[in-house]
Amino acid sequence: MHLSAFGRSVHQLSRAALLVGALFLLPPTGGAQQSDSVRLELYLASGAGHRPGADSTAHHVQKTFFVRRDLIASGIAMAAAVGVSAFDLRIAHWARSEGVQGDSTRYDRVSTATRLNETPLTLAALATYGIGRLAHSETTADVGLHTFEALVLTTAISEVLRGTIGRTRPRESQENAFRFDPFNGFVAFETRSFPSLHTAAAFATATALVGEIRERRPKATKVAAPLLYAAAMIPGLTRIYLDQHWASDVVAGAFVGGLLGSRVVSYAHSHHRNRLDRTLLGISAVPDGYGGTLVMVTLQR
């Protein structure tokens, strides 16, 4: 009965995740979205936004960083997190069971996997940007920069939410999933559970990469998106296994990261070059003729 109950919990969690994920994978439709964006024909016709391989018929100008449908998405995500929270204790009990925990080898492997968090992902994105600039590859630098921006923004917002909400981690409150100590999360690790930063960073990365792929190779999105989102689920699952997060923390983290990753890429490409992009993508490094390196910044209007 215990496994059957958990199976129902996983089913509910999967439905919630698919519902939230659909908000980013489906193209915007409806009058509300049209009021927040205008067609990009003139922009593309001018040549400023043209990129080889891009599907020019699918682009819209995102006038603001957030758009109206984000309110609807946030409401659905909040409802999903609240719904999953009803199963938090049941899922945590299952994750703590001997059959799931296994031996020390399994524990060590999961502990290793959970090291894939916001720090290495952010450094990897920054390194990708740097490699792109050194190799004079605009695409590589562009992808690295936007992923980096998404991760920095996701980490900052997640930390503010975690610190403010102050939800206690399951390891510290094993039989009470609704123990909160508002604002204590800024000073105490054990009250920094909601949302899961590991999950938020993973989904910010996945969503940013999916957005970049959609911009350049739209047809490849159908293959890349499932793989990237499946990989993004791993950090959250490891945190549940290690008793560091409730399942609803993971759902909330997936939404926060997915939303911000999507918006960073969408806004950057619909505006061609925001001020940060113009500055950082204008940096180049060349030999100075004396055995050193000269760093130059080309500022574009």
Secondary structure as GFF3:
##gff-version 3
##sequence-region A 1 301
A	DSSP	alpha_helix	2	25	.	.	.	ID=ss1
A	DSSP	alpha_helix	31	36	.	.	.	ID=ss2
A	DSSP	beta_strand	37	39	.	.	.	ID=ss3
A	DSSP	alpha_helix	41	45	.	.	.	ID=ss4
A	DSSP	three_ten_helix	56	58	.	.	.	ID=ss5
A	DSSP	beta_strand	60	62	.	.	.	ID=ss6
A	DSSP	alpha_helix	69	85	.	.	.	ID=ss7
A	DSSP	alpha_helix	88	96	.	.	.	ID=ss8
A	DSSP	alpha_helix	98	101	.	.	.	ID=ss9
A	DSSP	alpha_helix	104	113	.	.	.	ID=ss10
A	DSSP	alpha_helix	118	134	.	.	.	ID=ss11
A	DSSP	alpha_helix	138	165	.	.	.	ID=ss12
A	DSSP	three_ten_helix	184	186	.	.	.	ID=ss13
A	DSSP	three_ten_helix	189	191	.	.	.	ID=ss14
A	DSSP	alpha_helix	197	216	.	.	.	ID=ss15
A	DSSP	three_ten_helix	218	220	.	.	.	ID=ss16
A	DSSP	alpha_helix	221	241	.	.	.	ID=ss17
A	DSSP	alpha_helix	247	270	.	.	.	ID=ss18
A	DSSP	alpha_helix	275	280	.	.	.	ID=ss19
A	DSSP	beta_strand	283	287	.	.	.	ID=ss20
A	DSSP	beta_strand	293	297	.	.	.	ID=ss21
###
